[in-house]
Each structure stands twice: as structure tokens, then as C-alpha cells.
Amino acid sequence: MSSGKSCKGKLLSEGKTKQIYQHATNEEWVLIESKDRITAGDGAKSHEMKDKSEFSTRTNAAIFEFLNAVGVPTSFVSRVQGDSKSFVARKCQMIPIEWVTRRLATGSFLRRHPNVKEGYRFAPVKLETFFKDDANHDPYWSIESIKEADFPGVNLTESDVERMCMLSRLIFQILERAWQTLNHSLVDMKVEFGVDSNGEIVLSDVIDNDSWRLWPNGDKRLMLDKQVYRNLVDVDSASMEKIRSNFALVAERTENLFKSLIPSQADDNSIVPPQVGIIMGSKSDEAFVQSIVKSLEKFGVYRTKSHISSAHKSTDYTLTAIEKLNQWTSCKCIIAVAGRSNGLGLVTAANSTIPVINCPPMSDLTAAMVDIWSSLRVPSGLGCTTCLGPESAGMAAAHIVANEDCYVWSRVKTIQTMAAIKLIAEDSA
């Protein structure tokens, strides 16, 4: 983390709500400093607001730290030590397009589509794009217009535009999922992208309380975002104080929420409830199990508990091992690793309500063709899944955990999206 005084270089540019400085010690970084100013209507409406720079920076930093943690490519580097209104980012050539993602129809969308009722729910989310031009009130641009545009300093390909479309939807869905854990509805949100010094298109600029509509309990009347300011006809000190308190509350909730979602390092001496349990039939399976653990960690599942027990040779202890996993409400999946006659997965499935995945450690294809049936043809009244290979088992387990873990869900969704983006880019090369 940089120190505020030591990293501020010359002023590079200035907008309505922030200033951008060259980083004093790294040519590829900038210092972005927010202002105590709130604006609306492309700057036509503007007021000073005490501590807004701090609220915006805290909100933005918490969100970008989470997005970085789950693997979304962003320009954010770090907060600034001793400076609550600035952060460090990679220097980018900005693309002058606002990418607006909507879950519910409201605001300007209704004015442009008067036949659509407020609250109409978009699934998949609705993506709209607007060219940044205050003088012309940021006109709507089609995706085709962006693909054909010639932006200064940026040479975009069709796959680049597809990348930004997919990242916009991904980022919205990640933040929407996070806010849902507090019963807050993320209604819509705008983001911007830039091209860094390596030529990579990354999420840039800021995401703060100016960037979205946020409705606690899904109730528009409880909105906490900048729309409250936009709606004001007469702005007085009382109304500005109300808006200030909203921004302060959002900054606090954002920091607490997104910090809590990132897994923390467990104390070696503490008992850590597992997210996934693994039972292996023999100590010789440990290397195979370790590959499963690595696959789980790729998707953000860091808390696992392994046991060694054979359903045939140590049946009583196998039941004990199952109960050691059953005790934890955190344990969302059990992976059974046993070759040849797989009684382990079936015994586990018969004695647990936790979903069971069979993953036999098969290296010989001929043997696999015979042994696999003990995992597939199960007695009546039992149900379990079978995966071949540690990566597949880890991925399947992560999908189960993701249903109740926002961080894991975000990692899984990001990996899926980045894989699709990579394929599109390779096809266009």
C-alpha cells in the first residue's frame, strides 16, 4: 500500500468528481483522487458534499478488492495509506463508453421505452451502451456502432467488444449476488473499461454510490444511491445531509459486506468447519486427493477435510468418518475416492444427506471400463454423482458450494466467463 504524499505526481486530468495524478514512483500507475462533490444531469446540477470523496473511495476500493480476489481483470492496485480519498490504479487509455447493465426496468429505460412497465425483470440482464459526451447527454450507441467506431488511442476488435459485453454482465451479476446476501436489490449499474500498458482491456474508473441503483429489501422507496439527489427539485441543507448519510451508510455496508465475503486465513490451531469433505479408501490415494484439493482451491473452496477409511475393510470407522462430516452445516459436498468396487461412495450416500460425488482414482482405461459400473449402477434408494478426474470432481463440488457461498459462486462464474472470452478471442485471431 502506497503512502498518499509519496505517490502523488503531476495532475494528468480532471473531471467533475475526481482528479487523476501520475504516480510518483511508477510510470504505469496513477493516483485517482475523488472530490467532495456530487453531480447530476451531465454536470448541470452540482453541489459540495462533505466527505463524499471518502465515501466514494471506500465503496470503490471494497468492490474492486473483491473483484480482484475473484479474478476479474481490473485496473485497481491498492488503497493509499493515510489518504482516505485516493486509490492507486494502473494507467489506462479509457474507452469512452458507459456500459449499463439492468436487472429491472426503471429510470431512463422507461422514458425510452414507455410501453414497458416499471419493475420489468430482465433475464438475462439487459446491457445498454452509451457514448460519453456530456454536451449531447451521453447518447445511446449500439454494439455495432462501438465495433465500427474509431476511438483515439484505442484499436478495438470485435472480440474486444464482446469481452466488454461479457465482463459487464459478469461484474453486475457478481455484485448483485453479493448484495442479495443483505437483501438489497442491485437494480442497475454502469461501468467503464480501459486498456492498460500491456494492451489488456480491464474494468477501470470507479464503482461507487454514483454508479448504481441500490434498493434495500427491493423497495424503491428505500433507495440509498445517487438517484435520491437526482430526484430533488429543491436542494437544501437538510436534504443534502440525508444524501450524505445515505452515502456514508452505503460505504459502511459495502466495506463490511465485501470484506466479509473474502475468505480469511484460518488459525492453524482453530477448528475450521469444512466446505467439502473427502473420504479416500486408502493412503495410496493421497496424491489423487491432493489434485482434487488443488482443483477446489482454484474455484475458491479452501476449507476441506479428508479422512482415510475403507467401506469394506473398516466399515464402522467409515460411518464414524461420515458423521464427522455430517456434523458441519458448512459441509455442502462429500467426495468419495475409491477404486475397484466402490462401496465407499454408496455407503456415504446412504448415511448422509450431503450430496456425494464419486471420483474413482482410475489410471488404467481397461480397468476403468470394468470398475466404473460400481459407481454408476447403484442400489435403489441411493443417489450420487460420478466424475472422472480430480479437476472434474473439484469443479462439480465447487458448483454445489457456490449455491450458498458468494465468493465461490463469483470465482466459478468468473472462470467460466474468462474461458468463453478466451475462446472468442482465439477464434478472432
Summary of the structure (lengths in Angstrom):
residues: 429
radius of gyration: 25.5
end to end distance: 37.6
largest distance: 79.5
contacts: 1356
relative contact order: 0.10
helix: 41%
strand: 25%
